Structures are given as C-alpha cells and as structure tokens.
Amino acid sequence: MKNLAERIDIPTPTSAEIVPLKIPATAKPQPKPRWNLPLQSVFRRAVPAALGLVLTLVIWQIAALNSKGFPTPLATWQAALTLFADPFYSAGPNDQGIGWNVLASLQRVATGFGLAALVGIPAGFLLGRFAFLANMLNPIISLLRPVSPLAWLPIGLLLFQRAEPASTWTIFICSIWPMILNTAEGVTRIPQDYLNVARVLKLSEWTVMRKILFPAVLPYVLTGVRLSIGIAWLVIVAAEMLTGGVGIGFWIWNEWNNLNVENIIIAIIVIGVVGLLLEQGLMLLAKRFSYQNR
C-alpha cells in the first residue's frame, strides 16, 4: 500500500520549506506612574465629597428662600468671617468669643470623660473577670444606661448645688456606660486557655490583669472610649443650654435669644467639626494599638 501522501499527490515538505509561524508580539502594558496612584485615590474621594457639599448648599439655599428668617449660605459665610475675625475676644463673663466657649466646653468634657475613664475601665475589667460582680451589677447598668442625659442634670444640681459640677457630672454618668460594657465584653472574649496557663503558673491577679487581660482587651477599651467621647461631646451642649455660663451650648442659646440664626448655624458646624476631630483622633489611636497592624 502506498503512502497516503503519494496516493493523493500531496508533496511532503522538506525541513528547508518549513517556515515558522510568526506571532505578532503584543505590547506590554506600561506601568502607571507611582505618583498617579495617590492622585487617583484622592480624586475618587474628593469628587463624591464635593458633590455632597454642593447638594447640601443647594438644599440649604432652597430652604432659605422658602422660609422667613432662615439665613442663606452666603449670609452665613459673611457672618462667619466676622465671627472668626476675633474668636477669642472677652467683654465680660457672659460675653466672650466662640473660641473661649469651645475651649470651656472641651474642658468640661475632658474632666467628665476623664473621670468616667478612671472609673469605667477598671469596673469593666472587674465585671468581665468576676461573674459574681457581673450578675450583681448588670441589671443596674441595664436599668440606668438608657436614661436620657438631661434626666441626670437635676440630680447633679441637687447633689452639687452648682451648675459647673452638675454639667461635669452629667457627662460622667452618660459616658461611663460604653467603657464599662466594651471593656467587660473584651475580657469575656479572652480564650480560657490563657487564663488556665496563668492559673497553672500561679500568677497573681495583678499580673494576670497587666500581662494577659490588658493587652488582649485594649482594642475593646479603645472602642468604648471612642463611643464615650462622642456621647460626652453630645451631652455637654444640651447641659450647657440649661446651666448657663461659658460654653458652646450656652452660646447657642444666647444667640437664639438675640435672633442671630447665622451664628447658631456656625456653632452647629463648629460642634460637628470638633466632634469629628475627637472621634478621628481616637480612631487613629485605636489603629495604632491594634494587633492587626503589628
């Protein structure tokens, strides 16, 4: 039988006639410049934020045009330029610039919040460590935690007979609960093996707290601190409206009595900015001490 190629008269190519198939080379993608990556990230964040700001200003302008006495964004901006030209003036105990009022509020928040941290964080450790204390105090905490902040203000006025400690007391009692609950939750989530090893090694309770509990619970503690600072800054404005004196809350109420609505809107923005800075600062602190970043 003849070869199949010979039967159908197909010439068999020699090695010299074989031509390799040329595949066109594809161009390699050029890497993007490194400086362009941060620029794109900033652009993706800035554009939505700018659109949200423009939308807010449009809604604000429409509300001002359809409401009597409500200031426009331009009128508020002009009032802000006048207000921040001298934010730290002082013309008497009840006539001070917005800067002094914000600092007075921050001082009250720092005092009440600091006392709440000194009491709440150790209390959270004890509740999470000892089941008897948790069973004894959890019903009381569950009962008192939902109480409105302003409901505690008359109790403070009755106890201290003065407005200044009463506002600090209100901040203390309202900001202590997140620190207690988050710290206790963190202690209860520690693996039991860690505590068993500590028991085998016969470590003291102080050593267990310092070497095992505190490093593991620190992220929970910082979460409770972040929640508490927001509550403290929220409460101080309402407390100062009722107690008077120097403070951003009293300053807002005073501007309302003078019908300076532009200044009230400015104060609302200032309160939001200060609260945002406090929360972001604590979030950066929490990331700094997070075990995921180590």
PyMOL commands that set and color helices and strands:
alter all, ss='L'
color gray80, all
select helices_A, chain A and resi 4-7+36-65+73-83+98-129+131-144+149-160+163-188+192-200+205-243+248-257+261-288+291-293
alter helices_A, ss='H'
color red, helices_A
deselect
rebuild
show_as cartoon
